[in-house]
């Protein structure tokens, strides 16, 4: 093989490798951009007009660790309420069409990463630290995964049936709240992105 042919072969190989690396990086990042949503086959999203929080008051004491604050919990709830109102939902005290819950996935301290700490399908999260202990089912939900399987900082918003306590709809923004001291504006942008899918 002449040196020109060798050089051409090496250049072709190099170009192919660069294309492959470029395609891989596109695939990797595109999966983390934007919000995603799933819904149960029995959910009738167009009929839901009223909502209440799944647990208006925490059933356990808040347990914020170093680096976290109650402000994030407050900002998320406020942003969710504002966005739902803009979408035509009305907050009610009794007999809501849906119950609303949220989670933000956080790193799990080893001593707290115990199965007995969670209901089936749930995991350690910012909602958990805020004293909220959600307990609802997810049967027949295509694409469902538990909170601990999401990338750190992922905002997850759930709509749940008040009657059956089954998950009806879930939207999330992968890694959307990576800064747990994020201000209200950043939180609101992520909530809007998630509920845009509703």
PEKATA-V209128 format. One record per residue. N is the residue number from 0. RES is the residue in three letters. PHI is phi in whole degrees, 0 to 359 (none if undefined). D_CENTER is the distance of its C-alpha to the mean C-alpha in Angstrom with 1 decimal. Layout:
n	res	phi	d_center
N	RES	PHI	D_CENTER
N	RES	PHI	D_CENTER
This chain:
n	res	phi	d_center
0	UNK	none	56.3
1	UNK	284	57.1
2	UNK	295	55.3
3	UNK	295	54.1
4	UNK	294	52.7
5	UNK	299	50.9
6	UNK	297	49.5
7	UNK	297	48.3
8	UNK	297	46.7
9	UNK	295	44.9
10	UNK	296	43.7
11	UNK	299	42.4
12	UNK	298	40.6
13	UNK	298	39.1
14	UNK	299	37.9
15	UNK	299	36.3
16	UNK	296	34.5
17	UNK	296	33.2
18	UNK	298	32.0
19	UNK	299	30.2
20	UNK	297	28.5
21	UNK	298	27.6
22	UNK	295	26.1
23	UNK	299	24.1
24	UNK	293	22.6
25	UNK	295	21.7
26	UNK	298	19.9
27	UNK	297	18.0
28	UNK	282	16.8
29	UNK	295	16.3
30	UNK	292	13.5
31	UNK	258	11.5
32	UNK	259	12.5
33	UNK	83	11.2
34	UNK	260	8.5
35	UNK	227	8.6
36	UNK	216	9.1
37	UNK	227	11.2
38	UNK	218	13.7
39	UNK	287	16.3
40	UNK	298	19.8
41	UNK	268	21.2
42	UNK	286	19.0
43	UNK	244	21.1
44	UNK	302	18.8
45	UNK	288	21.8
46	UNK	262	23.4
47	UNK	274	21.0
48	UNK	233	22.2
49	UNK	237	21.7
50	UNK	211	19.0
51	UNK	215	19.0
52	UNK	288	16.6
53	UNK	305	16.2
54	UNK	226	18.0
55	UNK	302	19.6
56	UNK	238	21.0
57	UNK	301	19.7
58	UNK	266	21.6
59	UNK	218	21.9
60	UNK	290	22.8
61	UNK	298	20.4
62	UNK	223	20.4
63	UNK	287	19.3
64	UNK	260	20.4
65	UNK	305	22.0
66	UNK	95	19.9
67	UNK	242	17.6
68	UNK	210	18.6
69	UNK	293	18.4
70	UNK	298	18.2
71	UNK	294	14.4
72	UNK	303	14.0
73	UNK	297	16.6
74	UNK	296	15.3
75	UNK	297	11.9
76	UNK	298	13.9
77	UNK	296	16.6
78	UNK	296	14.5
79	UNK	297	12.9
80	UNK	298	16.5
81	UNK	296	18.0
82	UNK	291	15.9
83	UNK	297	16.4
84	UNK	299	20.1
85	UNK	298	20.4
86	UNK	274	19.2
87	UNK	95	22.0
88	UNK	277	20.4
89	UNK	238	22.5
90	UNK	281	21.7
91	UNK	230	24.2
92	UNK	273	25.5
93	UNK	217	26.4
94	UNK	50	25.8
95	UNK	285	22.6
96	UNK	289	21.5
97	UNK	220	17.9
98	UNK	253	16.2
99	UNK	246	13.0
100	UNK	220	10.7
101	UNK	221	7.7
102	UNK	217	6.4
103	UNK	231	6.2
104	UNK	291	7.3
105	UNK	228	11.0
106	UNK	298	14.1
107	UNK	263	15.9
108	UNK	297	19.5
109	UNK	306	21.8
110	UNK	291	23.6
111	UNK	258	20.5
112	UNK	275	19.1
113	UNK	241	21.2
114	UNK	305	20.6
115	UNK	291	22.5
116	UNK	281	20.0
117	UNK	233	17.3
118	UNK	287	17.4
119	UNK	303	17.2
120	UNK	89	13.8
121	UNK	242	12.2
122	UNK	204	12.2
123	UNK	292	12.8
124	UNK	203	10.3
125	UNK	296	11.1
126	UNK	300	11.3
127	UNK	296	13.7
128	UNK	292	15.7
129	UNK	280	16.0
130	UNK	94	18.0
131	UNK	270	15.7
132	UNK	238	16.2
133	UNK	288	14.5
134	UNK	214	16.6
135	UNK	222	16.0
136	UNK	272	16.6
137	UNK	220	14.9
138	UNK	299	18.2
139	UNK	65	18.7
140	UNK	269	15.1
141	UNK	293	15.4
142	UNK	80	12.9
143	UNK	289	11.2
144	UNK	216	10.3
145	UNK	285	10.0
146	UNK	305	7.7
147	UNK	290	10.5
148	UNK	265	10.4
149	UNK	270	7.4
150	UNK	302	8.9
151	UNK	306	9.6
152	UNK	88	8.1
153	UNK	285	4.6
154	UNK	273	3.4
155	UNK	237	2.3
156	UNK	240	5.9
157	UNK	243	8.6
158	UNK	247	12.2
159	UNK	234	14.7
160	UNK	288	18.4
161	UNK	294	20.6
162	UNK	281	23.4
163	UNK	268	22.1
164	UNK	58	18.9
165	UNK	258	17.2
166	UNK	292	13.8
167	UNK	259	14.6
168	UNK	211	11.6
169	UNK	222	7.8
170	UNK	235	6.1
171	UNK	208	3.4
172	UNK	237	5.2
173	UNK	297	6.2
174	UNK	66	8.1
175	UNK	293	8.1
176	UNK	238	9.4
177	UNK	281	11.7
178	UNK	259	14.4
179	UNK	285	14.0
180	UNK	252	17.1
181	UNK	302	15.8
182	UNK	284	17.8
183	UNK	301	17.1
184	UNK	300	17.6
185	UNK	296	15.0
186	UNK	298	12.4
187	UNK	299	13.8
188	UNK	301	13.6
189	UNK	290	9.8
190	UNK	297	9.7
191	UNK	301	12.5
192	UNK	298	10.9
193	UNK	291	8.1
194	UNK	286	10.9
195	UNK	301	13.3
196	UNK	280	12.3
197	UNK	287	13.4
